[in-house]
Amino acid sequence: MTKNKRIKSLLKIKKKKSGRDSSGQISVRHQGGEHKRFLRKIDWKRNKIGIKAKVVAIEYDPNRTANIALLSYADGSKSYILASQKLKINDYVVSSPDADIKEGNCLPISKIPAGVPFHCLEIQPGKGAQFVKSAGSAAYIQSIDGQKAIIKLPSGELRLFNIDCKATIGQLSRADLANIKLKKAGDKRNRGIRPTVRGVVQHPDSHPHGGGEGKSSIGMHPKTPWGKPALGKKTRKKKKYSNKLIIKRIN
């Protein structure tokens, strides 16, 4: 990674919400206290078709797990994209249907051979990348039939996509992120994560699992503090629009 002069047009200060809604009440627990951060504007659509871009820097982004790459286009503009594992400074990348199968190049699914890893996958053509964006992840094409492609996602799920959806070649960087251990409680606090207290050690007025003499088990079906089912309860909508596109689920 390299330190590069900050480009103000690509940065904005991340507003702290600390898990609170518009009225100031806590709506999401265990959030707050994070370090001041800048949000980097990532180019998810890669709309500069056919214009080559040079990789000026590979940078750390505190808001996401993968590293990011700063691109400088031939027309003088600059943008950030997610950095793949083998992308290096001074490499050239391009977004085009005729692009080579090379790290960092963006092209439609129909042009990507089976077995080649890719990331930043669109759900709908032109909508921008929404799938496969976390560190070390990659998806693979299983087969193409007509206007649909069967793609294996990092979770193991098989799903149908339109062959006109774009994706970027390569496995994402920082594949060893899972091996990094946090050394102290302050590391969690700097990431905006406040302590979580188990329900069984709380007062019965505070949590359904609370109360009892000595050490006691839950003693009921696991619940949230508000009495809703938890720990394994499926929350996906049964009539979700994308259910028909899923060929094989992960569970």
LOBASE-58377 format. One record per residue: residue in three letters; x negated, y, z of N, C-alpha, C in turn. Coordinates in nm, 2 decimals. Example, Ala and Ser with C-alpha at 12.3 -4.5 7.8 and 13.67 -1.06 7.14 Angstrom:
BEGIN
PT   residuo     n.c1     n.c2     n.c3    ca.c1    ca.c2    ca.c3     c.c1     c.c2     c.c3
PT       ALA    -1.32    -0.57     0.78    -1.23    -0.45     0.78    -1.32    -0.33     0.78
PT       SER    -1.28    -0.22     0.71    -1.37    -0.11     0.71    -1.29     0.00     0.79
***
This chain:
BEGIN
PT   residuo     n.c1     n.c2     n.c3    ca.c1    ca.c2    ca.c3     c.c1     c.c2     c.c3
PT       MET    -0.08    -0.12     0.00     0.00     0.00     0.00    -0.09     0.13     0.00
PT       THR    -0.04     0.23    -0.06    -0.11     0.36    -0.06    -0.03     0.47    -0.01
PT       LYS    -0.09     0.57     0.05    -0.02     0.69     0.10    -0.02     0.79    -0.01
PT       ASN     0.09     0.84    -0.04     0.11     0.93    -0.15     0.18     1.06    -0.10
PT       LYS     0.15     1.17    -0.17     0.22     1.29    -0.13     0.37     1.28    -0.14
PT       ARG     0.44     1.32    -0.04     0.59     1.30    -0.04     0.65     1.39    -0.15
PT       ILE     0.74     1.33    -0.22     0.82     1.40    -0.32     0.95     1.44    -0.27
PT       LYS     0.98     1.57    -0.24     1.09     1.61    -0.16     1.23     1.57    -0.23
PT       SER     1.23     1.57    -0.36     1.35     1.54    -0.44     1.39     1.40    -0.42
PT       LEU     1.30     1.31    -0.38     1.34     1.17    -0.36     1.36     1.13    -0.21
PT       LEU     1.36     1.24    -0.12     1.37     1.21     0.02     1.48     1.29     0.08
PT       LYS     1.55     1.24     0.18     1.64     1.32     0.27     1.64     1.26     0.41
PT       ILE     1.66     1.34     0.51     1.65     1.29     0.65     1.77     1.21     0.67
PT       LYS     1.75     1.09     0.73     1.86     1.00     0.77     1.93     1.05     0.89
PT       LYS     2.06     1.07     0.88     2.13     1.13     1.00     2.16     1.02     1.10
PT       LYS     2.13     1.05     1.23     2.16     0.96     1.33     2.30     0.95     1.37
PT       LYS     2.36     0.83     1.38     2.50     0.81     1.42     2.51     0.74     1.55
PT       SER     2.41     0.66     1.58     2.41     0.58     1.71     2.53     0.50     1.73
PT       GLY     2.59     0.45     1.62     2.70     0.36     1.63     2.83     0.43     1.67
PT       ARG     2.84     0.56     1.65     2.96     0.64     1.69     3.04     0.68     1.57
PT       ASP     3.17     0.69     1.58     3.26     0.74     1.47     3.27     0.89     1.47
PT       SER     3.36     0.94     1.39     3.38     1.09     1.38     3.42     1.16     1.51
PT       SER     3.48     1.08     1.60     3.53     1.14     1.72     3.43     1.13     1.84
PT       GLY     3.31     1.07     1.81     3.21     1.05     1.91     3.22     0.93     1.99
PT       GLN     3.32     0.84     1.97     3.33     0.72     2.04     3.25     0.61     1.98
PT       ILE     3.19     0.52     2.06     3.11     0.41     2.01     3.20     0.31     1.94
PT       SER     3.18     0.30     1.81     3.25     0.20     1.72     3.17     0.08     1.69
PT       VAL     3.04     0.09     1.70     2.95    -0.02     1.67     2.85    -0.03     1.79
PT       ARG     2.86    -0.14     1.87     2.77    -0.15     1.99     2.63    -0.17     1.95
PT       HIS     2.54    -0.15     2.05     2.40    -0.19     2.04     2.32    -0.11     1.94
PT       GLN     2.37     0.01     1.90     2.29     0.10     1.81     2.26     0.23     1.88
PT       GLY     2.14     0.29     1.84     2.10     0.42     1.89     1.96     0.42     1.93
PT       GLY     1.90     0.54     1.93     1.76     0.57     1.98     1.66     0.54     1.87
PT       GLU     1.69     0.53     1.74     1.59     0.50     1.65     1.50     0.62     1.62
PT       HIS     1.38     0.59     1.56     1.28     0.69     1.52     1.34     0.77     1.41
PT       LYS     1.29     0.90     1.40     1.33     0.98     1.29     1.28     0.93     1.16
PT       ARG     1.37     0.92     1.05     1.33     0.86     0.93     1.37     0.95     0.81
PT       PHE     1.31     0.92     0.70     1.35     0.98     0.57     1.41     0.87     0.49
PT       LEU     1.52     0.89     0.42     1.59     0.80     0.33     1.52     0.82     0.19
PT       ARG     1.47     0.71     0.13     1.42     0.72     0.00     1.53     0.69    -0.10
PT       LYS     1.54     0.77    -0.21     1.64     0.75    -0.31     1.59     0.64    -0.41
PT       ILE     1.65     0.52    -0.41     1.61     0.42    -0.49     1.69     0.42    -0.62
PT       ASP     1.62     0.40    -0.73     1.69     0.39    -0.86     1.74     0.25    -0.88
PT       TRP     1.87     0.23    -0.85     1.93     0.10    -0.86     1.97     0.06    -1.01
PT       LYS     2.00     0.17    -1.09     2.06     0.15    -1.22     1.95     0.13    -1.33
PT       ARG     1.83     0.18    -1.31     1.73     0.18    -1.42     1.78     0.22    -1.55
PT       ASN     1.84     0.34    -1.56     1.90     0.38    -1.68     1.81     0.44    -1.79
PT       LYS     1.68     0.46    -1.75     1.59     0.52    -1.85     1.54     0.41    -1.95
PT       ILE     1.63     0.38    -2.04     1.61     0.27    -2.13     1.49     0.30    -2.23
PT       GLY     1.40     0.20    -2.24     1.29     0.21    -2.33     1.18     0.31    -2.30
PT       ILE     1.19     0.38    -2.18     1.08     0.48    -2.14     0.99     0.41    -2.05
PT       LYS     0.86     0.40    -2.08     0.76     0.33    -1.99     0.73     0.42    -1.87
PT       ALA     0.71     0.34    -1.76     0.68     0.41    -1.63     0.55     0.35    -1.57
PT       LYS     0.47     0.43    -1.52     0.35     0.38    -1.45     0.37     0.37    -1.30
PT       VAL     0.32     0.27    -1.24     0.33     0.25    -1.09     0.22     0.33    -1.03
PT       VAL     0.26     0.44    -0.96     0.17     0.54    -0.90     0.13     0.49    -0.76
PT       ALA     0.22     0.43    -0.69     0.19     0.40    -0.55     0.29     0.28    -0.50
PT       ILE     0.24     0.20    -0.41     0.32     0.10    -0.34     0.33     0.15    -0.20
PT       GLU     0.46     0.18    -0.15     0.47     0.24    -0.02     0.56     0.16     0.07
PT       TYR     0.55     0.18     0.20     0.63     0.12     0.30     0.76     0.21     0.32
PT       ASP     0.87     0.14     0.33     1.00     0.21     0.35     1.06     0.16     0.48
PT       PRO     1.07     0.25     0.58     1.13     0.21     0.71     1.27     0.16     0.71
PT       ASN     1.34     0.19     0.60     1.49     0.17     0.60     1.52     0.03     0.53
PT       ARG     1.42    -0.04     0.48     1.44    -0.17     0.41     1.33    -0.26     0.44
PT       THR     1.35    -0.39     0.41     1.25    -0.49     0.45     1.14    -0.50     0.34
PT       ALA     1.17    -0.48     0.21     1.07    -0.49     0.11     1.00    -0.35     0.09
PT       ASN     0.88    -0.36     0.03     0.81    -0.23     0.00     0.87    -0.17    -0.12
PT       ILE     0.84    -0.04    -0.15     0.89     0.03    -0.26     0.78     0.08    -0.35
PT       ALA     0.81     0.09    -0.48     0.71     0.14    -0.58     0.75     0.27    -0.63
PT       LEU     0.66     0.37    -0.64     0.68     0.50    -0.70     0.64     0.50    -0.84
PT       LEU     0.74     0.52    -0.93     0.72     0.52    -1.07     0.71     0.66    -1.13
PT       SER     0.62     0.68    -1.22     0.60     0.81    -1.30     0.63     0.78    -1.44
PT       TYR     0.74     0.83    -1.50     0.78     0.81    -1.63     0.70     0.89    -1.73
PT       ALA     0.71     0.85    -1.86     0.64     0.92    -1.97     0.70     1.06    -1.99
PT       ASP     0.83     1.08    -1.95     0.89     1.21    -1.97     0.87     1.30    -1.85
PT       GLY     0.78     1.26    -1.75     0.75     1.34    -1.64     0.83     1.32    -1.51
PT       SER     0.94     1.25    -1.52     1.02     1.23    -1.40     0.97     1.12    -1.31
PT       LYS     1.01     1.11    -1.19     0.96     1.01    -1.09     1.08     0.95    -1.02
PT       SER     1.06     0.82    -0.98     1.17     0.75    -0.91     1.11     0.64    -0.83
PT       TYR     1.19     0.59    -0.73     1.15     0.47    -0.65     1.22     0.35    -0.70
PT       ILE     1.16     0.23    -0.70     1.22     0.10    -0.72     1.17     0.01    -0.61
PT       LEU     1.23    -0.11    -0.59     1.18    -0.21    -0.50     1.06    -0.27    -0.56
PT       ALA     0.95    -0.29    -0.48     0.83    -0.35    -0.53     0.83    -0.50    -0.53
PT       SER     0.80    -0.57    -0.64     0.79    -0.72    -0.64     0.66    -0.76    -0.59
PT       GLN     0.65    -0.89    -0.56     0.53    -0.95    -0.50     0.40    -0.92    -0.57
PT       LYS     0.40    -0.93    -0.71     0.28    -0.91    -0.78     0.26    -0.78    -0.85
PT       LEU     0.35    -0.69    -0.82     0.34    -0.55    -0.89     0.23    -0.48    -0.82
PT       LYS     0.14    -0.41    -0.91     0.02    -0.34    -0.86     0.02    -0.20    -0.91
PT       ILE    -0.06    -0.12    -0.84    -0.08     0.02    -0.89    -0.14     0.02    -1.03
PT       ASN    -0.10     0.12    -1.11    -0.14     0.13    -1.25    -0.08     0.03    -1.35
PT       ASP     0.01    -0.05    -1.30     0.09    -0.14    -1.39     0.19    -0.05    -1.46
PT       TYR     0.24    -0.09    -1.58     0.34    -0.02    -1.65     0.47    -0.11    -1.65
PT       VAL     0.58    -0.05    -1.63     0.71    -0.12    -1.63     0.81    -0.05    -1.72
PT       VAL     0.91    -0.12    -1.76     1.01    -0.06    -1.85     1.15    -0.13    -1.83
PT       SER     1.25    -0.05    -1.86     1.39    -0.11    -1.85     1.44    -0.11    -1.99
PT       SER     1.46    -0.23    -2.05     1.50    -0.24    -2.19     1.54    -0.38    -2.22
PT       PRO     1.64    -0.40    -2.31     1.68    -0.54    -2.35     1.57    -0.61    -2.42
PT       ASP     1.47    -0.54    -2.47     1.36    -0.60    -2.55     1.24    -0.61    -2.46
PT       ALA     1.24    -0.58    -2.33     1.12    -0.58    -2.25     1.06    -0.72    -2.23
PT       ASP     0.93    -0.72    -2.21     0.86    -0.85    -2.19     0.90    -0.91    -2.05
PT       ILE     0.89    -1.04    -2.04     0.91    -1.11    -1.91     0.79    -1.08    -1.82
PT       LYS     0.80    -0.97    -1.75     0.68    -0.92    -1.68     0.73    -0.86    -1.55
PT       GLU     0.65    -0.87    -1.44     0.69    -0.81    -1.31     0.73    -0.67    -1.32
PT       GLY     0.85    -0.64    -1.26     0.89    -0.50    -1.26     0.98    -0.46    -1.38
PT       ASN     0.98    -0.53    -1.48     1.06    -0.50    -1.60     1.20    -0.53    -1.57
PT       CYS     1.29    -0.45    -1.62     1.44    -0.47    -1.60     1.51    -0.50    -1.73
PT       LEU     1.58    -0.61    -1.74     1.65    -0.65    -1.86     1.77    -0.73    -1.83
PT       PRO     1.86    -0.75    -1.93     1.99    -0.82    -1.90     1.96    -0.97    -1.87
PT       ILE     2.05    -1.03    -1.80     2.04    -1.17    -1.76     2.02    -1.26    -1.89
PT       SER     2.09    -1.22    -2.00     2.09    -1.30    -2.12     1.95    -1.32    -2.18
PT       LYS     1.86    -1.22    -2.14     1.72    -1.22    -2.20     1.62    -1.29    -2.10
PT       ILE     1.67    -1.33    -1.98     1.57    -1.39    -1.88     1.58    -1.54    -1.90
PT       PRO     1.46    -1.61    -1.91     1.46    -1.75    -1.92     1.50    -1.82    -1.79
PT       ALA     1.55    -1.94    -1.80     1.58    -2.02    -1.68     1.45    -2.05    -1.60
PT       GLY     1.45    -2.04    -1.47     1.33    -2.07    -1.39     1.25    -1.95    -1.35
PT       VAL     1.27    -1.83    -1.41     1.20    -1.71    -1.39     1.26    -1.64    -1.27
PT       PRO     1.19    -1.61    -1.16     1.25    -1.54    -1.05     1.28    -1.39    -1.08
PT       PHE     1.39    -1.34    -1.03     1.42    -1.20    -1.05     1.50    -1.15    -0.92
PT       HIS     1.51    -1.02    -0.91     1.58    -0.95    -0.80     1.66    -0.83    -0.85
PT       CYS     1.72    -0.76    -0.75     1.80    -0.64    -0.79     1.90    -0.67    -0.90
PT       LEU     1.99    -0.76    -0.87     2.09    -0.81    -0.96     2.22    -0.74    -0.95
PT       GLU     2.28    -0.70    -1.07     2.40    -0.63    -1.07     2.52    -0.73    -1.06
PT       ILE     2.63    -0.68    -1.00     2.75    -0.76    -0.99     2.83    -0.74    -1.12
PT       GLN     2.84    -0.61    -1.16     2.91    -0.57    -1.28     2.81    -0.49    -1.37
PT       PRO     2.82    -0.51    -1.50     2.72    -0.43    -1.59     2.73    -0.28    -1.57
PT       GLY     2.62    -0.22    -1.54     2.62    -0.07    -1.53     2.65    -0.02    -1.39
PT       LYS     2.68    -0.11    -1.29     2.72    -0.07    -1.16     2.59    -0.04    -1.07
PT       GLY     2.48    -0.10    -1.11     2.36    -0.09    -1.03     2.34    -0.21    -0.94
PT       ALA     2.21    -0.23    -0.90     2.18    -0.35    -0.83     2.25    -0.36    -0.69
PT       GLN     2.31    -0.48    -0.66     2.37    -0.50    -0.53     2.33    -0.63    -0.47
PT       PHE     2.28    -0.73    -0.55     2.24    -0.86    -0.49     2.09    -0.87    -0.49
PT       VAL     2.03    -0.95    -0.40     1.89    -0.99    -0.40     1.80    -0.87    -0.38
PT       LYS     1.81    -0.81    -0.26     1.73    -0.68    -0.24     1.65    -0.69    -0.11
PT       SER     1.65    -0.81    -0.04     1.57    -0.81     0.08     1.43    -0.88     0.06
PT       ALA     1.34    -0.86     0.15     1.20    -0.90     0.14     1.19    -1.05     0.11
PT       GLY     1.11    -1.08     0.01     1.07    -1.22    -0.03     1.18    -1.29    -0.10
PT       SER     1.29    -1.23    -0.13     1.40    -1.30    -0.20     1.39    -1.30    -0.35
PT       ALA     1.45    -1.40    -0.41     1.45    -1.41    -0.56     1.57    -1.50    -0.60
PT       ALA     1.63    -1.47    -0.71     1.74    -1.55    -0.77     1.69    -1.62    -0.90
PT       TYR     1.76    -1.72    -0.94     1.72    -1.80    -1.06     1.84    -1.83    -1.15
PT       ILE     1.82    -1.83    -1.28     1.93    -1.87    -1.37     1.93    -2.02    -1.38
PT       GLN     2.05    -2.08    -1.36     2.06    -2.23    -1.37     2.10    -2.26    -1.52
PT       SER     2.20    -2.19    -1.57     2.24    -2.21    -1.71     2.32    -2.09    -1.76
PT       ILE     2.34    -2.08    -1.89     2.42    -1.98    -1.95     2.52    -2.04    -2.05
PT       ASP     2.64    -2.01    -2.03     2.75    -2.06    -2.12     2.84    -1.94    -2.17
PT       GLY     2.82    -1.91    -2.30     2.90    -1.79    -2.35     2.87    -1.66    -2.28
PT       GLN     2.96    -1.60    -2.22     2.94    -1.47    -2.16     2.91    -1.48    -2.01
PT       LYS     2.90    -1.60    -1.96     2.88    -1.62    -1.81     2.75    -1.70    -1.79
PT       ALA     2.68    -1.66    -1.68     2.56    -1.73    -1.64     2.58    -1.78    -1.50
PT       ILE     2.53    -1.90    -1.47     2.53    -1.96    -1.34     2.40    -1.92    -1.27
PT       ILE     2.40    -1.85    -1.16     2.28    -1.80    -1.10     2.27    -1.86    -0.95
PT       LYS     2.16    -1.91    -0.92     2.14    -1.95    -0.78     2.08    -1.84    -0.70
PT       LEU     2.15    -1.80    -0.60     2.11    -1.68    -0.51     2.02    -1.73    -0.40
PT       PRO     1.95    -1.64    -0.33     1.86    -1.68    -0.22     1.92    -1.77    -0.11
PT       SER     2.05    -1.75    -0.09     2.12    -1.82     0.01     2.15    -1.97    -0.03
PT       GLY     2.13    -2.00    -0.16     2.16    -2.13    -0.21     2.30    -2.14    -0.28
PT       GLU     2.37    -2.03    -0.27     2.50    -2.02    -0.34     2.49    -2.01    -0.49
PT       LEU     2.57    -2.08    -0.56     2.58    -2.08    -0.70     2.70    -1.99    -0.74
PT       ARG     2.67    -1.89    -0.83     2.77    -1.79    -0.86     2.77    -1.75    -1.01
PT       LEU     2.88    -1.72    -1.06     2.89    -1.68    -1.20     2.87    -1.53    -1.22
PT       PHE     2.79    -1.49    -1.32     2.77    -1.34    -1.35     2.78    -1.32    -1.50
PT       ASN     2.82    -1.20    -1.53     2.83    -1.16    -1.67     2.68    -1.15    -1.73
PT       ILE     2.66    -1.20    -1.85     2.52    -1.20    -1.90     2.47    -1.06    -1.93
PT       ASP     2.56    -0.96    -1.93     2.51    -0.82    -1.96     2.47    -0.75    -1.83
PT       CYS     2.48    -0.82    -1.71     2.43    -0.76    -1.59     2.28    -0.76    -1.59
PT       LYS     2.22    -0.65    -1.54     2.07    -0.64    -1.54     2.01    -0.69    -1.42
PT       ALA     1.88    -0.73    -1.43     1.80    -0.77    -1.31     1.66    -0.74    -1.34
PT       THR     1.58    -0.74    -1.23     1.44    -0.70    -1.24     1.35    -0.83    -1.22
PT       ILE     1.25    -0.85    -1.30     1.17    -0.97    -1.29     1.08    -0.97    -1.17
PT       GLY     1.07    -1.08    -1.10     0.97    -1.10    -0.99     1.04    -1.13    -0.86
PT       GLN     0.97    -1.19    -0.77     1.01    -1.21    -0.63     0.97    -1.09    -0.55
PT       LEU     1.06    -1.04    -0.46     1.04    -0.92    -0.39     0.92    -0.93    -0.29
PT       SER     0.86    -0.82    -0.26     0.74    -0.82    -0.17     0.77    -0.85    -0.03
PT       ARG     0.67    -0.86     0.05     0.67    -0.89     0.20     0.75    -1.02     0.23
PT       ALA     0.71    -1.13     0.16     0.77    -1.26     0.18     0.74    -1.31     0.32
PT       ASP     0.63    -1.26     0.38     0.59    -1.31     0.52     0.66    -1.23     0.63
PT       LEU     0.76    -1.15     0.60     0.82    -1.07     0.70     0.87    -1.15     0.82
PT       ALA     0.92    -1.27     0.79     0.98    -1.35     0.90     0.88    -1.39     1.00
PT       ASN     0.75    -1.39     0.97     0.64    -1.43     1.06     0.60    -1.31     1.15
PT       ILE     0.65    -1.19     1.13     0.61    -1.08     1.21     0.69    -1.08     1.34
PT       LYS     0.61    -1.07     1.45     0.68    -1.07     1.59     0.67    -0.94     1.65
PT       LEU     0.78    -0.89     1.71     0.78    -0.77     1.78     0.72    -0.79     1.92
PT       LYS     0.63    -0.69     1.95     0.54    -0.71     2.07     0.61    -0.66     2.20
PT       LYS     0.70    -0.57     2.19     0.76    -0.51     2.31     0.90    -0.46     2.28
PT       ALA     0.97    -0.43     2.39     1.11    -0.39     2.38     1.12    -0.26     2.30
PT       GLY     1.02    -0.17     2.31     1.02    -0.04     2.24     1.02    -0.06     2.09
PT       ASP     0.97    -0.17     2.04     0.97    -0.19     1.90     1.11    -0.21     1.85
PT       LYS     1.20    -0.27     1.93     1.34    -0.28     1.90     1.41    -0.14     1.90
PT       ARG     1.38    -0.07     2.01     1.44     0.06     2.03     1.41     0.16     1.91
PT       ASN     1.28     0.15     1.86     1.24     0.24     1.75     1.31     0.20     1.62
PT       ARG     1.36     0.08     1.62     1.44     0.04     1.50     1.59     0.07     1.51
PT       GLY     1.62     0.13     1.62     1.76     0.17     1.64     1.85     0.06     1.71
PT       ILE     1.79    -0.04     1.77     1.86    -0.15     1.83     1.86    -0.14     1.98
PT       ARG     1.97    -0.12     2.05     1.98    -0.11     2.19     2.00    -0.25     2.25
PT       PRO     1.98    -0.26     2.38     1.99    -0.40     2.44     2.13    -0.46     2.44
PT       THR     2.13    -0.59     2.43     2.26    -0.66     2.42     2.27    -0.75     2.55
PT       VAL     2.38    -0.73     2.63     2.40    -0.81     2.75     2.49    -0.92     2.72
PT       ARG     2.46    -1.04     2.77     2.55    -1.16     2.75     2.68    -1.14     2.82
PT       GLY     2.78    -1.20     2.76     2.92    -1.18     2.82     2.93    -1.26     2.95
PT       VAL     2.86    -1.37     2.97     2.88    -1.46     3.09     2.82    -1.39     3.21
PT       VAL     2.73    -1.29     3.20     2.67    -1.23     3.31     2.74    -1.10     3.35
PT       GLN     2.85    -1.06     3.27     2.92    -0.94     3.30     3.04    -0.96     3.39
PT       HIS     3.09    -0.85     3.44     3.21    -0.85     3.52     3.33    -0.89     3.44
PT       PRO     3.42    -0.96     3.50     3.54    -1.01     3.42     3.63    -0.90     3.36
PT       ASP     3.62    -0.78     3.42     3.69    -0.67     3.36     3.62    -0.62     3.23
PT       SER     3.49    -0.65     3.22     3.42    -0.60     3.10     3.42    -0.70     2.98
PT       HIS     3.43    -0.83     3.02     3.42    -0.93     2.91     3.50    -1.05     2.95
PT       PRO     3.57    -1.12     2.85     3.64    -1.24     2.88     3.56    -1.35     2.94
PT       HIS     3.43    -1.35     2.90     3.34    -1.46     2.95     3.29    -1.44     3.09
PT       GLY     3.31    -1.32     3.14     3.25    -1.28     3.27     3.32    -1.34     3.39
PT       GLY     3.26    -1.32     3.51     3.31    -1.37     3.64     3.26    -1.51     3.67
PT       GLY     3.31    -1.56     3.78     3.27    -1.69     3.83     3.16    -1.69     3.93
PT       GLU     3.15    -1.80     4.01     3.05    -1.81     4.11     2.92    -1.87     4.06
PT       GLY     2.81    -1.81     4.08     2.68    -1.87     4.04     2.68    -1.87     3.89
PT       LYS     2.60    -1.96     3.83     2.59    -1.98     3.69     2.71    -2.05     3.63
PT       SER     2.78    -1.99     3.54     2.90    -2.05     3.49     2.90    -2.04     3.33
PT       SER     2.96    -2.14     3.27     2.96    -2.15     3.13     3.08    -2.06     3.08
PT       ILE     3.10    -2.05     2.95     3.20    -1.96     2.89     3.34    -2.01     2.94
PT       GLY     3.36    -2.14     2.94     3.49    -2.20     2.99     3.61    -2.17     2.91
PT       MET     3.59    -2.13     2.78     3.70    -2.11     2.69     3.64    -2.10     2.55
PT       HIS     3.73    -2.08     2.45     3.68    -2.06     2.31     3.60    -1.92     2.31
PT       PRO     3.48    -1.92     2.25     3.40    -1.79     2.25     3.48    -1.67     2.20
PT       LYS     3.47    -1.56     2.27     3.55    -1.44     2.23     3.46    -1.32     2.23
PT       THR     3.51    -1.22     2.16     3.44    -1.09     2.17     3.49    -1.01     2.30
PT       PRO     3.43    -0.90     2.33     3.48    -0.83     2.45     3.63    -0.79     2.44
PT       TRP     3.68    -0.79     2.32     3.82    -0.75     2.30     3.92    -0.87     2.28
PT       GLY     3.86    -0.99     2.30     3.95    -1.11     2.30     3.96    -1.18     2.16
PT       LYS     3.89    -1.13     2.06     3.90    -1.19     1.93     3.80    -1.31     1.92
PT       PRO     3.84    -1.41     1.84     3.75    -1.53     1.82     3.61    -1.49     1.77
PT       ALA     3.51    -1.55     1.82     3.37    -1.52     1.79     3.29    -1.65     1.77
PT       LEU     3.16    -1.64     1.74     3.07    -1.75     1.73     3.12    -1.86     1.63
PT       GLY     3.12    -1.83     1.50     3.15    -1.94     1.41     3.29    -1.91     1.34
PT       LYS     3.36    -1.81     1.39     3.49    -1.77     1.32     3.46    -1.71     1.19
PT       LYS     3.52    -1.77     1.08     3.50    -1.72     0.95     3.58    -1.59     0.93
PT       THR     3.51    -1.49     0.87     3.58    -1.36     0.86     3.60    -1.32     0.71
PT       ARG     3.55    -1.41     0.62     3.57    -1.38     0.48     3.72    -1.39     0.44
PT       LYS     3.77    -1.29     0.36     3.91    -1.29     0.32     3.94    -1.41     0.23
PT       LYS     4.05    -1.48     0.26     4.09    -1.60     0.18     4.12    -1.57     0.04
PT       LYS     4.17    -1.45     0.01     4.21    -1.41    -0.13     4.12    -1.31    -0.18
PT       LYS     3.99    -1.31    -0.15     3.89    -1.21    -0.20     3.88    -1.23    -0.35
PT       TYR     3.87    -1.12    -0.42     3.87    -1.12    -0.57     3.76    -1.20    -0.63
PT       SER     3.64    -1.21    -0.56     3.53    -1.28    -0.62     3.52    -1.43    -0.58
PT       ASN     3.62    -1.48    -0.51     3.62    -1.62    -0.48     3.61    -1.71    -0.61
PT       LYS     3.68    -1.67    -0.72     3.68    -1.75    -0.84     3.55    -1.75    -0.91
PT       LEU     3.45    -1.66    -0.87     3.32    -1.66    -0.93     3.22    -1.75    -0.86
PT       ILE     3.26    -1.80    -0.74     3.17    -1.88    -0.66     3.19    -2.03    -0.70
PT       ILE     3.08    -2.09    -0.75     3.09    -2.23    -0.78     3.06    -2.32    -0.67
PT       LYS     2.95    -2.29    -0.59     2.91    -2.37    -0.48     2.88    -2.27    -0.36
PT       ARG     2.95    -2.29    -0.25     2.92    -2.21    -0.13     2.80    -2.26    -0.05
PT       ILE     2.76    -2.18     0.05     2.64    -2.22     0.12     2.68    -2.31     0.24
PT       ASN     2.81    -2.32     0.28     2.85    -2.40     0.39     2.97    -2.49     0.36
***
